[in-house]
């Protein structure tokens, strides 16, 4: 800024000392001029015919030459005086201009010195920050390494201490949380050591460390992904957790497993997992949920769950009661080749996408009371081992029960169909309690079986 101001100011003309030879030249010029005039006048005087007149003219010529010399010298003196006056008048302004240039130069020098000092300070600060960062990273690495070493200790108590050390490290260092979650998942994926009765408590603690930080609150660790493929989990409690691209493929869950009220973002993969009792009540799944090949030995509850991107539950097995009351299925949902050994209820469930239950087996009662099928519903080759209740169900698109088997009473009382259901080659046992959709034709095959025929 100071340099710009100095450049914009008009440049003051420099005052210079007159060289001595210039005065000498002026004097020589005056003498030369006087001499030339004198010579010219004397020459003219010598041409006069009268001696008296010639003398007078020579005197006048000399006087005139001296006058010219004197006049020229006076002119030179006047010019020197005028120059002296001009210098006297300009001297203050010249001094001010010189002082301003000197001040601008000093300001530029000062600004440059300050810039250099500031750059040096910034460099020093960066070096200091880098040194502090390196020291912090080394300390963090040492703490992390020590905590991981504790997890490999033979003593369960020491392993518990390692879990809590890792948790405290993640709480204080957000950047380490994904790594710590990955370490805990890896620990749970490892086979449990033989002959260690307290290992179950260690694994429960590892599970609680993970799930505690997946719930909203002061301890929440956002955007953690879980990879628990093949892990052995005991009473796993993910109720209210936020799961991002969580993988539990082939995991073994013992005890009661709950995902009640959880939110699943991205994919929730549970394919080929094994459960005791499992609860998905109120689960809000924003991505695809995969339950292909799962085995549930006890109760399974999906009451009030919402599967926005559909559910894939092919070739699964549910040994205990299964409940999907008021569950919502947004995209295509498949239970193909799945077996429900006990009662299964989809009471008031909503299927906004297509539903496929082909080759599905219901060992107990199958209840679809007041269920709503917005898209196609496929029950081809489905086996209903006990009661099949579709009372007040609402089919807004095609419904296909081709080659289905009804081994007990089937009821479609007050069910609504947008088009006649397809029942080609479907069979049912003879039971006076059947309530078929209006217009359904039934033919007897033998003493025990009836054949349903499309209109």
TIZAMAR-607838 format. One record per atom (N, C-alpha, C): residue in three letters; x, y, z. Coordinates in steps of 0.001 Angstrom, whole numbers, plus 500000, padded with zeros to 6 digits. Layout:
<rs>
alaXYZ
...
</rs>
This chain:
<rs>
unk500835498794500000
unk500000500000500000
unk500869501256500000
unk501953501260500818
unk502844502416500851
unk503550502605499524
unk503896501497498883
unk504576501588497598
unk503645502152496546
unk502406501775496583
unk501437502290495622
unk501244503787495789
unk501195504254497012
unk501034505689497254
unk502238506442496723
unk503450505919496949
unk504654506605496486
unk504697506660494966
unk504246505633494303
unk504263505613492843
unk503272506593492261
unk502098506723492915
unk501052507591492399
unk501400509068492546
unk502305509463493497
unk502625510878493699
unk503448511419492524
unk503235512691492112
unk504022513257491020
unk505494513323491397
unk506362513011490457
unk507810512988490704
unk508362514411490758
unk508998514756491864
unk509578516092492035
unk510890516176491254
unk511009517247490469
unk512208517404489651
unk513442517615490550
unk514503516910490253
unk515690516937491105
unk516465518258490924
unk516905518808492043
unk517735520031492020
unk519199519651491843
unk519816520239490832
unk521208519897490537
unk522122521106490733
unk523377520912491111
unk524382521982491260
unk524918522356489869
unk524959523703489584
unk525463524164488289
unk526970523927488215
unk527483523275487177
unk528922523033487068
unk529688524338486836
unk530911524399487334
unk531719525630487229
unk532055525979485802
unk532193524963484959
unk532570525253483574
unk531465525952482801
unk530208525771483266
unk529115526459482579
unk529228527978482775
unk529655528434483954
unk529876529880484209
unk531033530392483356
unk532091529590483292
unk533243529979482482
unk532870530116481021
unk532053529174480540
unk531607529257479145
unk530803530517478904
unk529956530880479887
unk529162532109479755
unk530064533340479667
unk531081533376480527
unk532002534512480499
unk532767534584479182
unk533231533444478722
unk533935533410477445
unk533037533837476309
unk531765533436476384
unk530824533840475332
unk530625535345475343
unk530542535947476576
unk530361537397476671
unk531582538127476106
unk532793537652476482
unk534022538285475993
unk534131538145474484
unk533790536941474004
unk533864536692472559
unk532895537592471808
unk531690537723472331
unk530697538587471679
unk531182540039471670
unk531699540493472815
unk532206541864472896
unk533371542078471925
unk534259541086471902
unk535397541172470973
unk534948541264469543
unk533939540434469135
unk533458540469467752
unk532820541824467425
unk532055542352468371
unk531427543662468139
unk532492544746468026
unk533496544675468919
unk534567545667468904
unk535336545578467598
unk535611544376467171
unk536361544224465922
unk535581544768464740
unk534275544495464750
unk533448544973463647
unk533397546505463611
unk533217547104464763
unk533119548573464831
unk534451549233464500
unk535564548660464961
unk536876549217464650
unk537167549137463156
unk536733548078462569
unk536929547947461111
unk536169549017460372
unk534982549297460804
unk534170550335460175
unk534781551704460439
unk535336551897461663
unk535933553197461992
unk537171553454461144
unk537936552432460847
unk539156552578460052
unk538859552970458614
unk537651552800458188
unk537297553145456804
unk536972554629456673
unk536880555333457788
unk536567556782457698
unk537748557509457066
unk537457558590456259
unk538510559338455530
unk539225560370456399
unk538544560924457364
unk539126561972458201
unk539781561345459404
unk541011561765459729
unk541684561200460891
unk540966561510462180
unk540452562743462291
unk539738563082463539
unk538503562229463704
unk537826562074462633
unk536580561267462680
unk536917559819462973
unk538018559343462455
unk538388557952462670
unk538689557697464148
unk539370558683464758
unk539695558495466190
unk538442558464467030
unk537529559381466680
unk536256559412467454
unk535497558109467294
unk535474557628466088
unk534747556383465843
unk535405555196466549
unk536708555185466637
unk537388554082467317
unk537070554112468818
unk537035555352469342
unk536687555449470785
unk535259554940471008
unk534346555344470130
unk532945554896470278
unk532851553374470102
unk533654552849469179
unk533622551404468976
unk534072550657470235
unk535194551197470841
unk535674550547472071
unk534624550630473163
unk534004551824473313
unk532971551997474341
unk531804551021474088
unk531427550921472804
unk530301550017472484
unk530664548568472784
unk531905548142472434
unk532320546764472716
unk532312546467474199
unk532825547435474970
unk532801547221476430
unk531369547152476953
unk530517548016476338
unk529106548009476766
unk528468546636476476
unk528793546092475312
unk528236544761474975
unk528732543712475957
unk530052543805476265
unk530595542847477226
unk529916543005478581
unk529770544294478981
unk529126544539480287
unk527674544078480281
unk526985544378479142
unk525573543961479083
unk525420542447479102
unk526299541778478355
unk526227540289478353
unk526513539744479729
unk527549540335480394
unk527837539871481759
unk526685540140482701
unk526053541338482510
unk524889541618483367
unk523759540638483130
unk523536540282481824
unk522497539278481536
unk522794537940482197
unk524095537580482141
unk524465536329482801
unk524253536408484312
unk524594537550484891
unk524397537727486341
unk522918537657486687
unk522080538282485790
unk520632538236486036
unk520117536801485978
unk520602536026484999
unk520180534622484914
unk520606533834486149
unk521836534114486626
unk522285533419487844
unk521436533807489044
unk521072535078489103
unk520216535503490221
unk518840534862490137
unk518295534815488894
unk516974534187488725
unk517032532699489111
unk518135532035488723
unk518266530625489083
unk518373530450490591
unk519109531359491233
unk519236531285492683
unk517870531452493353
unk517080532402492814
unk515739532611493377
unk514858531373493181
unk514960530804491971
unk514143529600491674
unk514518528432492601
unk515836528296492817
unk516296527230493718
unk515827527488495137
unk515908528768495528
unk515465529110496896
unk513991528772497099
unk513179529062496078
unk511738528798496203
unk511437527296496171
unk512212526548495408
unk511921525115495282
unk512557524267496367
unk513480524831497053
unk514191524039498056
unk513266523393499093
unk512273524147499676
unk511402523493500671
unk510609522321500089
unk510070522554498882
unk509292521465498282
unk510184520268497958
unk511369520572497508
unk512307519490497231
unk512648518711498503
unk512845519458499575
unk513141518789500848
unk511961517935501307
unk510741518477501111
unk509558517696501502
unk509447516438500656
unk509694516579499332
unk509621515411498456
unk510654514374498846
unk511868514831499104
unk512917513902499519
unk512545513226500836
unk511996514034501773
unk511591513462503072
unk510473512434502886
unk509506512747501948
unk508398511803501706
unk508923510503501098
unk509882510626500144
unk510439509414499553
unk511216508600500584
unk511924509304501416
unk512662508594502475
unk511708507879503423
unk510592508580503764
unk509621507972504679
unk508948506757504036
unk508619506918502712
unk508014505783502013
unk508966504603501969
unk510237504881501734
unk511225503808501713
unk511342503145503083
unk511356503974504119
unk511432503400505468
unk510193502568505769
unk509013503061505317
unk507781502298505549
unk507823500963504812
unk508317500993503560
unk508409499744502816
unk509373498775503490
unk510484499317503943
unk511448498463504646
unk510815497878505910
unk510068498724506644
unk509407498259507866
unk508348497193507550
unk507552497465506480
unk506525496491506108
unk507156495166505688
unk508254495261504929
unk508937494029504513
unk509476493273505727
unk510052494026506658
unk510576493380507864
unk509452492711508652
unk508308493402508744
unk507169492813509462
unk506650491581508744
unk506583491644507387
unk506130490476506632
unk507060489294506831
unk508360489574506795
unk509332488499507018
unk509176487908508420
unk508989488808509407
unk508822488328510786
unk507540487506510917
unk506453487961510250
unk505192487230510321
unk505320485865509650
unk505986485842508477
unk506188484561507801
unk507027483616508654
unk508052484172509284
unk508881483346510163
unk508076482803511344
unk507166483661511875
unk506337483225513002
unk505361482134512572
unk504787482321511352
unk503876481291510853
unk504612479976510637
unk505792480074510086
unk506588478857509886
unk506902478192511211
unk507242479001512183
unk507534478452513514
unk506289477817514115
unk505119478501513921
unk503872477939514450
unk503544476612513772
unk503786476566512426
unk503526475306511732
unk504436474201512224
unk505690474550512416
unk506611473538512935
unk506204473082514321
unk505789474061515143
unk505359473709516498
unk504103472845516458
unk503136473244515564
unk501908472446515440
unk502197471049514924
unk503120470968513940
unk503470469645513416
unk504125468786514497
unk504965469416515287
unk505612468665516367
unk504582468186517391
unk503632469078517738
unk502586468680518683
unk501712467572518100
unk501386467720516758
unk500576466686516122
unk501300465353516115
unk502595465373515783
unk503361464126515777
unk503414463508517164
unk503592464373518173
unk503635463851519549
unk502295463245519941
unk501190463953519564
unk499859463431519872
unk499592462120519135
unk500017462059517846
unk499817460835517087
unk500613459682517680
unk501837459960518094
unk502645458899518705
unk502000458409519992
unk501522459372520784
unk500875458978522042
unk499601458174521757
unk498827458647520748
unk497602457945520390
unk497907456536519892
unk498934456420519077
unk499317455103518569
unk499741454181519690
unk500490454740520643
unk500920453924521784
unk499719453450522602
unk498767454368522849
unk497571453980523611
unk496765452927522870
unk496607453145521540
unk495834452203520738
unk496510450829520724
unk497822450826520522
unk498551449560520479
unk498461448831521813
unk498579449601522890
unk498503448985524220
unk497119448392524472
unk496067449121524068
unk494707448622524282
unk494450447361523466
unk494938447343522220
unk494754446156521386
unk495517444970521957
unk496706445230522502
unk497465444154523130
unk496714443569524320
unk496001444433525040
unk495225443941526183
unk494126442993525730
unk493559443241524527
unk492498442360524037
unk493016440952523770
unk494292440826523508
unk494854439505523250
unk495369438797524486
unk495159439375525654
unk495648438769526887
unk494822437529527228
unk495437436593527916
unk494755435353528307
unk493726435578529402
unk493861436651530160
unk492958436910531283
unk491731437679530800
unk490541437232531180
unk489309437914530795
unk489249439318531391
unk489748439468532625
unk489723440778533270
unk490582441778532502
unk491725441324532022
unk492593442213531244
unk491928442570529923
unk491252441611529298
unk490561441890528036
unk489447442915528249
unk488763442806529374
unk487734443817529687
unk488365445205529806
unk489525445267530465
unk490215446552530567
unk490590447096529198
unk491008446220528282
unk491326446653526934
unk490121447211526205
unk488949446605526403
unk487725447120525779
unk487410448525526265
unk487490448721527575
unk487187450048528121
unk488248451073527711
unk489502450643527568
unk490544451564527106
unk490280452002525672
unk489865451080524831
unk489532451432523453
unk488327452380523396
unk487332452100524228
unk486152452970524243
unk486529454391524670
unk487337454513525711
unk487759455840526175
unk488595456543525116
unk489414455783524415
unk490226456354523340
unk489337456883522222
unk488315456143521855
unk487402456602520814
unk486564457783521256
unk486205457821522536
unk485402458932523041
unk486192460239522974
unk487488460173523230
unk488327461373523231
unk488874461727521855
unk488846460776520923
unk489436460994519599
unk488450460532518527
unk487573461427518065
unk486547461026517078
unk487122460406515812
unk488311460830515405
unk488883460275514183
unk489228458798514289
unk489357458281515507
unk489727456880515704
unk488509455962515856
unk487326456539515868
unk486137455725516153
unk485877454642515119
unk485973454930513808
unk485762453837512844
unk486761452692513027
unk488014453033513315
unk489023451995513514
unk488721451167514755
unk488312451847515817
unk488006451134517065
unk486791450232516874
unk485768450731516158
unk484606449888515875
unk485012448667515055
unk485919448858514102
unk486382447728513293
unk487128446705514148
unk487922447194515125
unk488650446281516012
unk487680445482516873
unk486653446148517420
unk485671445441518250
unk484909444405517427
unk484554444760516191
unk483864443802515324
unk484767442607515026
unk486050442896514774
unk486981441799514507
unk487104440882515721
unk487103441470516912
unk487190440658518127
unk485971439741518238
unk484788440285517948
unk483574439477518038
unk483507438421516933
unk484203438674515822
unk484206437673514752
unk485155436512515060
unk486111436749515958
unk487076435692516290
unk486404434601517118
unk486805433357516942
unk486238432275517762
unk486557432493519238
unk485612432145520085
unk485824432289521527
unk486868431285521989
unk487777431700522873
unk488793430759523372
unk488151429651524200
unk488704428474524080
unk488167427319524818
unk488555427397526292
unk487676426909527129
unk487980426817528549
unk488023428144529266
unk487362429147528773
unk487334430466529429
unk485877430824529722
unk485399430523530935
unk483977430743531244
unk483582432218531237
unk484533433131531426
unk484181434555531497
unk484212435228530126
unk484507434477529081
unk484560435071527745
unk483199435607527307
unk482116434953527774
unk480781435436527425
unk480567436870527917
unk481029437157529139
unk480887438506529669
unk481743439495528884
unk482929439068528467
unk483784439948527663
unk483085440294526352
unk482472439308525718
unk481791439552524451
unk480537440408524645
unk479837440194525729
unk478688441068526023
unk479158442522526162
unk480278442705526837
unk480809444064527013
unk481185444677525677
unk481830443896524811
unk482192444406523486
unk480936444808522701
unk479889443998522819
unk478631444336522144
unk478049445635522686
unk478071445778524032
unk477499446986524641
unk478300448222524262
unk479633448072524161
unk480454449213523742
unk480037449679522347
unk479807448731521461
unk479390449087520100
unk478004449729520089
unk477033449047520673
unk475644449524520569
unk475417450801521375
unk476169450999522471
unk475997452204523274
unk476271453463522438
unk477211453362521543
unk477585454530520742
unk476865454590519402
unk475895453709519213
unk475047453765518018
unk473676454352518323
unk473479454744519583
unk472202455356519973
unk472381456865520102
unk471341457611519783
unk471394459072519847
unk471644459508521290
unk472493460506521436
unk472831461008522762
unk474228461588522764
unk474706461923523951
unk476036462523524067
unk477143461564523650
unk476883460253523783
unk477911459263523445
unk477783458750522022
unk476953459374521196
unk476691458869519850
unk477911459029518946
unk478274457950518278
unk479345457978517280
unk478701457825515914
unk478590458872515133
unk477833458783513873
unk478590458027512783
unk477784457497511846
unk478299456888510613
unk479243455720510848
unk479020454958511918
unk479821453751512116
unk479217452602511317
unk480055451836510673
unk479595450640509968
unk480036449410510755
unk479165448414510782
unk479452447187511522
unk479612446035510546
unk480698445302510700
unk480901444071509938
unk481070442939510928
unk479956442262511220
unk479955441168512189
unk479652439854511478
unk480204439705510308
unk480024438482509538
unk480541437276510321
unk479656436300510547
unk480056435087511245
unk480330435256512725
unk479980436399513301
unk480265436638514718
unk479327435823515607
unk479804435514516811
unk478987434855517827
unk478535435917518816
unk477239436211518834
unk476692437299519634
unk475697436751520644
unk475761437296521856
unk474925436814522948
unk473999437933523405
unk472682437689523345
unk471695438692523756
unk472014440057523131
unk472231440074521860
unk472617441296521148
unk471463442288521181
unk471720443494521704
unk470674444511521881
unk471017445752521071
unk470381445887519908
unk470568447058519059
unk469314447925519048
unk468508447845520090
unk467281448636520156
unk467601450126520126
unk466942450852519237
unk467137452299519147
unk468428452722518476
unk469183451773517951
unk470460452114517324
unk470260452590515886
unk471255453305515388
unk471301453680513973
unk472372452827513315
unk471942451963512410
unk472842451021511755
unk473082451478510329
unk474345451663509968
unk474714452122508623
unk475455450986507928
unk474815450430506884
unk475432449335506125
unk475975448264507067
unk475107447760507913
unk475500446753508892
unk475421445360508281
unk476430444547508564
unk476502443188508019
unk476580442181509160
unk475567441268509199
unk475533440189510194
unk475429438839509483
unk475894438752508258
unk475778437521507479
unk476433436347508221
unk475663435253508326
unk476127434010508967
unk476479434197510437
unk476028435268511049
unk476260435449512485
unk475387434482513279
unk475844434140514474
unk475097433244515357
unk474665434049516577
unk473350434263516697
unk472785435021517806
unk472172434032518794
unk472626434073520027
unk472027433242521078
unk471302434155522055
unk470322433576522730
unk469499434387523632
unk468488435194522835
unk468153436370523345
unk467182437249522681
unk467910438364521952
unk467642438499520695
unk468238439546519865
unk467172440571519540
unk467500441841519697
unk466495442867519425
unk467065443991518574
unk466283444348517561
unk466536445528516734
unk465339446482516863
unk464615446392517967
unk463391447175518151
unk463688448672518099
unk462924449395517295
unk463081450842517211
unk464364451306516553
unk465108450397515963
unk466363450774515311
unk466085451415513958
unk467078452128513455
unk467018452728512123
unk468149452151511300
unk467802451569510157
unk468802450959509294
unk468968451818508046
unk470158452387507887
unk470478453178506706
unk471424452378505823
unk471149452367504540
unk471905451472503683
unk471361450065503824
unk472176449088503549
unk471728447695503585
unk471918447102504983
unk470965446286505367
unk471057445519506600
unk471085444049506187
unk472258443438506297
unk472467442081505804
unk472501441100506959
unk471516440168506947
unk471412439146507985
unk471310437757507363
unk471744437637506111
unk471615436362505421
unk472324435229506141
unk471633434062506202
unk472178432832506798
unk472514432983508275
unk471962433985508932
unk472188434138510375
unk471281433169511138
unk471684432896512361
unk470924432000513233
unk470514432758514484
unk469226432666514843
unk468695433401515996
unk468033432445516975
unk467993432902518231
unk467103432292519205
unk465758432989519052
unk465496433989519920
unk464359434888519730
unk464885436177519100
unk464118436745518181
unk464556437971517521
unk463377438934517419
unk463657440229517690
unk462621441257517698
unk463038442384516764
unk462191442646515773
unk462397443762514844
unk461269444794514976
unk460599444820516097
unk459440445703516257
unk459834447173516094
unk459102447870515241
unk459357449298515046
unk460617449617514272
unk461252448620513668
unk462450448876512863
unk462095449759511672
unk462903450801511426
unk462721451667510264
unk463901451437509327
unk463664450649508284
unk464731450296507351
unk464621451159506103
unk465622452016505903
unk465616452900504740
unk466242452244503515
unk466975451162503703
unk467581450435502600
unk467073449006502578
unk467682448200501753
unk467253446813501615
unk467644446005502853
unk466740445128503263
unk467001444210504374
unk467019442794503811
unk468101442070504068
unk468270440715503529
unk468269439717504683
unk467282438806504647
unk467178437742505645
unk467202436375504973
unk467783436302503801
unk467816435035503073
unk468541433965503885
unk467868432826504017
unk468506431686504666
unk468622431778506175
unk467944432705506831
unk468050432805508291
unk467340431620508950
unk467785431330510148
unk467165430285510955
unk466797430886512298
unk465495430886512610
unk465013431428513889
unk464425430265514679
unk465056429970515810
unk464614428834516605
unk463481429196517551
unk463299430482517828
unk462252430886518767
unk461285431878518138
unk460888432873518929
unk459927433884518497
unk460584434871517526
unk459805435290516534
unk460258436335515609
unk459148437368515492
unk459465438632515811
unk458453439687515774
unk458925440828514885
unk458091441160513894
unk458340442285512990
unk457219443326513129
unk456524443324514248
unk455356444194514422
unk455738445665514244
unk454984446369513393
unk455193447807513206
unk456456448177512463
unk457191447204511946
unk458416447517511210
unk458083448114509847
unk458987448926509327
unk458794449562508020
unk460012449263507157
unk459776448549506062
unk460849448193505139
unk460649449010503863
unk461240450193503834
unk461000451110502714
unk461515450545501403
unk462614449801501446
unk463220449290500216
unk462997447796500063
unk461997447280500739
unk461644445879500587
unk462400444961501527
unk461991443697501481
unk462583442675502351
unk462784441411501529
unk463969440834501658
unk464257439555501011
unk464458438512502100
unk463524437533502143
unk463564436503503183
unk463330435140502524
unk464196434789501598
unk464048433538500855
unk464728432389501604
unk464107431217501475
unk464668429981502036
unk464996430113503524
unk464208430884504225
unk464391431062505665
unk463561430041506429
unk463850429925507714
unk463129428975508552
unk462804429631509881
unk461501429625510243
unk461033430199511500
unk460376429077512301
unk461051428643513373
unk460542427525514158
unk459457427951515131
unk459500429171515616
unk458520429636516587
unk457485430554515960
unk456608431138516765
unk455592432057516242
unk456247433261515559
unk455659433682514452
unk456173434824513693
unk455055435842513549
unk455363437097513886
unk454346438146513844
unk454840439337513030
unk454039439747512051
unk454335440935511223
unk453138441875511252
unk452540442045512423
unk451364442908512544
unk451716444352512180
unk450882444918511332
unk450984446324510924
unk452368446675510358
unk453071445684509870
unk454343445955509199
unk454079446538507809
unk455013447351507334
unk454884447991506025
unk456067447574505155
unk455735447107503949
unk456759446661503005
unk456654447541501763
unk457670448391501555
unk457585449384500493
unk457849448828499107
unk458972448149498924
unk459365447627497621
unk459079446125497563
unk459353445489496429
unk459069444043496336
unk459615443263497516
unk458775442380498035
unk459108441581499206
unk458969440108498846
unk459935439324499291
unk459922437908498934
unk460135437038500170
unk459209436056500318
unk459368434998501310
unk459429433649500599
unk459926433606499382
unk459944432375498597
unk460692431269499333
unk460095430057499287
unk460702428847499843
unk461001428966501329
unk460310429844502021
unk460496430012503467
unk459515429108504208
unk459941428618505356
unk459080427736506145
unk458772428375507495
unk457459428489507779
unk456968428955509078
unk456388427737509797
unk457131427209510746
unk456688425979511403
unk455574426223512405
unk455480427413512935
unk454433427741513903
unk453523428799513276
unk452660429382514066
unk451715430380513553
unk452454431594513013
unk451958432115511906
unk452532433318511290
unk451391434277511009
unk451532435516511477
unk450469436502511268
unk451016437738510575
unk450273438164509554
unk450551439408508828
unk449320440318508958
unk448715440286510105
unk447494441043510352
unk447740442544510133
unk446912443147509268
unk446949444579508956
unk448285445021508342
unk449023444084507809
unk450275444441507128
unk449959445123505801
unk450874445959505347
unk450697446689504085
unk451858446332503168
unk451505445809501983
unk452514445468500979
unk452361446447499815
unk453150447519499836
unk453074448500498748
unk453786448017497498
unk454735447111497645
unk455398446504496497
unk454858445110496281
unk455330444457495258
unk454883443093494968
unk455298442145496092
unk454450441152496357
unk454737440142497368
unk454832438787496688
unk455887438041497022
unk456049436693496493
unk456244435728497647
unk455318434734497742
unk455431433664498726
unk455355432315498029
unk455997432199496902
unk455979430957496145
unk456793429880496862
unk456219428669496907
unk456849427510497554
unk457054427730499057
unk456344428662499628
unk456425428909501071
unk455540427901501803
unk455966427492502991
unk455215426516503787
unk454836427125505131
unk453562427029505438
unk453044427466506742
unk452651426212507517
unk453454425858508551
unk453106424703509362
unk451973425007510325
unk451923426243510815
unk450823426668511681
unk449864427548510905
unk449009428255511602
unk448026429115510941
unk448729430285510255
unk448145430697509127
unk448645431850508374
unk447544432895508349
unk447792434028508999
unk446756435052509146
unk447145436306508366
unk446290436700507426
unk446460437941506650
unk445232438815506832
unk444695438813508034
unk443481439573508325
unk443721441072508066
unk442846441663507232
unk442901443099506908
unk444233443534506289
unk444965442585505728
unk446198442951505037
unk445859443671503731
unk446774444517503287
unk446548445306502065
unk447669445015501076
unk447266444548499872
unk448221444209498835
unk448053445202497688
unk448902446197497646
unk448785447235496624
unk449238446729495268
unk450210445823495270
unk450765445309494029
unk450457443818493929
unk451082443167492995
unk450832441746492770
unk451171440929494005
unk450332439919494287
unk450555439003495410
unk450595437583494862
unk451730436901495036
unk451922435561494488
unk452005434547495624
unk451046433597495612
unk451044432495496579
unk451069431162495821
unk451763431109494697
unk451811429882493917
unk452663428828494622
unk452151427589494581
unk452807426443495221
unk452990426650496738
unk452243427548497306
unk452319427772498752
unk451541426685499479
unk452110426208500576
unk451470425154501358
unk450983425753502668
unk449669425685502882
unk449063426158504133
unk448731424925504962
unk449587424625505982
unk449402423415506773
unk448272423523507776
unk447890424719508146
unk446780424919509090
unk445863425990508488
unk445132426692509326
unk444173427671508823
unk444871428762508000
unk444206429138506915
unk444673430253506077
unk443584431314506099
unk443836432411506796
unk442803433427507030
unk443163434713506269
unk442352435036505247
unk442514436264504459
unk441285437161504632
unk440606437042505778
unk439396437836506010
unk439711439326505917
unk438865440044505166
unk438959441498504986
unk440257441954504322
unk440965441033503749
unk442158441438503006
unk441742442209501756
unk442617443101501295
unk442292443963500155
unk443388443802499106
unk443021443204497950
unk443957442975496854
unk443687444010495768
unk444596444978495606
unk444414446028494606
unk444980445646493245
unk445671444522493172
unk446243444050491909
unk445999442550491824
unk446699441893490948
unk446473440466490737
unk446860439662491971
unk446100438607492203
unk446402437658493279
unk446428436270492659
unk447498435523492915
unk447674434228492271
unk447936433171493330
unk446977432188493413
unk447107431068494346
unk447261429757493565
unk447819429848492356
unk447944428647491523
unk448751427552492197
unk448200426311492176
unk448841425103492720
unk449128425195494217
unk448466426106494898
unk448612426181496360
unk447940424972497000
unk448318424661498240
unk447734423542498975
unk447192424055500304
unk445907423840500527
unk445249424245501766
unk444921422971502546
unk445688422682503594
unk445494421463504382
unk444500421660505506
unk443945422852505613
unk442944423101506630
unk441980424163506096
unk441180424708506969
unk440159425664506560
unk440793426932505977
unk440246427436504867
unk440670428678504237
unk439499429646504245
unk439773430880504653
unk438694431856504758
unk439092433158504073
unk438228433619503137
unk438390434897502442
unk437159435773502706
unk436610435670503907
unk435398436416504233
unk435650437922504105
unk434799438586503359
unk434836440048503139
unk436138440513502488
unk436894439574501885
unk438105439987501160
unk437707440699499869
unk438470441700499472
unk438169442482498268
unk439253442219497223
unk438800441973495984
unk439713441721494874
unk439401442688493741
unk440446443323493215
unk440230444209492073
unk439976443405490802
unk440430442143490806
unk440189441226489688
unk440092439826490290
unk439418438894489635
unk439264437550490207
unk440620436908490466
unk440808436279491618
unk442089435633491912
unk442296434402491036
unk443556434113490718
unk443895432933489932
unk444170431777490890
unk443456430666490676
unk443578429518491579
unk443826428233490803
unk444409428324489623
unk444591427163488767
unk445340426051489496
unk444718424856489514
unk445278423636490097
unk445521423752491601
unk444934424729492265
unk445045424803493718
unk444166423717494333
unk444608423132495429
unk443869422056496076
unk443631422380497540
unk442547421830498064
unk442207422052499466
unk441513420819500008
unk441703420603501289
unk440994419479501914
unk439517419841502030
unk438699418822502036
unk437259419046502176
unk436978419496503602
unk436481420711503740
unk436198421281505064
unk434991422196504914
unk433979421951505708
unk432772422795505569
unk432996424244505980
unk434127424536506619
unk434369425900507074
unk434978426819506030
unk435301426303504820
unk435910427139503791
unk434996428312503427
unk435617429465503220
unk434887430635502696
unk435725431202501552
unk435375430801500328
unk436144431184499148
unk435666432526498605
unk436513433196497802
unk436057434432497172
unk434844434168496294
unk434011435160496150
unk432785435012495366
unk433118434533493960
unk432376433545493474
unk432550433046492113
unk433575431944491985
unk434223431539493076
unk435232430494492981
unk434548429144492782
unk435040428373491822
unk434473427057491517
unk435312425975492177
unk434642425039492851
unk435319423957493554
unk434843422630492982
unk435783421756492614
unk435469420425492114
unk436113419389493022
unk435393418273493200
unk435907417228494078
unk436855416325493291
unk438027416088493903
unk438976415141493322
unk438770413743493875
unk438646413647495208
unk438396412363495860
unk437720412655497181
unk437731411704498073
unk437042411898499343
unk437699412954500218
unk438976413207500036
unk439699414124500919
unk440033415468500284
unk440158415533498970
unk440664416741498335
unk439678417348497361
unk439722418703497322
unk438914419460496368
unk439859420228495457
unk439408420521494228
unk440210421265493259
unk439546422595492984
unk440332423671493078
unk439819424995492774
unk440064425280491286
unk439060425845490642
unk439102426083489206
unk438870427552488934
unk439701428141488025
unk439496429545487642
unk438183429693486913
unk437565430843487093
unk436323431119486388
unk436550431243484901
</rs>
